[in-house]
Amino acid sequence: MKPLCCLILGVVFMANPLFSQNFSPNWESLDSRPIPEWFQDAKFGIFIHWGLYSVPAWGPTRGVGVYEKYAEWYWWSLKTPTRESYAQFNKIHRDFYGDKAAYQDFVSGFNCEMFEPTEWARIFKQAGAKYVVLTSKHHEGFCLWPSEQSWNWNAVDVGPHRDLAGDLITAVRNAGLNMGYYYSLYEWFNPLYRSDVDKYVDQHMLPQMHDLVNRYEPDIVWTDGEWDHPSEVWRATEFLAWLYNESPVKDKVVTNDRWGKETRGHHGGIWTTEYDLVHEGDASSMEIEHYWEECRGIGTSFGYNRNEYLENYSSSEELVHILINKVARGGNLLLNVGPTADGRIPVIMQQRLADMGNWLKINGEAIYGTRKWDRMPKVTPETKVYFTTKGKDLYVLCTAYPTKPVKVDGISKGIVTMLGFDGPIDSSTEGGYLTIEPPAITPATNPCDYAWVFKVKGALQ
């Protein structure tokens, strides 16, 4: 007879397909891997874009397309005449730094002397975020960890002389949050990449990715910069098979869909939208059946942009509504902050995060651990009422305080309360509808700002 502990372990092993399945290096097999439950429960994460581009910290904010506003594309924009914003970037560069200044010279300004990782982690936790994703290396190729493949082009050898990636993951995990890394597959001006992509993948990219995983054991591997080549060139399926089968994070790691020019929205882990854009069009209301995540900045750029105005920043109310929209439609929100070159999170970003955290303290029950309601009406720009579910409970999330009864089709039972509100909520069921009578609230009884949540306990079969 087997000891009880062995029997228990055996049950856990058999119950979790992530532990029992071996994945082959092909998309059919890799795509069958379930999205880890911790990520589906988390719902809200913080993205961080931080690198040498944080020194010039400039991008246009008016009169150009979405991608042209990204301050983290500063170097590329300086060197690419076909880019819409090429002239603007070059004029700013000449005016601020002179004709002879090279992008590489910005390393002297990337000193990070005010970087306090425990303070960052505190801000993220108070915001209600459950995970963090740091750019370990953007398309410029500069690494925030001591990469042997990027000798003298990483934050330990030059600049702050500090393992920024390592310091932050320690602080974030000490705060009880999950953490992962963004990693750009390609590098704009790496001579090896430009001359021999196969050798670059073999001698530079894959060793770096293995190093990141083995060194820090991240919960998320979030790739980007995949569009130059198909996944076969990047040897993506080979890496993912190792990640899922052999790596130290094989049972918990989350990946995305940016593994080759053909993979977004088709292969990988979670699908990723960006400022509501996907290859097929506007993702602000479209149905996305696969598990997904929206990434966006609080402003119009991911990297810190000194040229942004107040009008370029989403308000706290807008951000809460964005979070509700994504979660109710079956996704997560990965909201970006762009720290300054000296290591500060801009105060306006801190304020937005604090407001989101205050809302989540009251209403987080309707966000964390929930799932999309399969009967939720299609979302449109006019939608003011959203739904999430948890077990047998239904949550009704209103992005404007209702001035008339809220009717929920197909619900014939349940006890109704309003999160954060102490008084009773009148409701009735008739004709296949649940009707909720919103209570009159005063400044003294109003539980929160931005959005209000009714909980219908026991509503679902």
Summary of the structure (lengths in Angstrom):
residues: 461
radius of gyration: 23.4
end to end distance: 40.1
largest distance: 79.4
contacts: 1518
relative contact order: 0.12
helix: 34%
strand: 19%
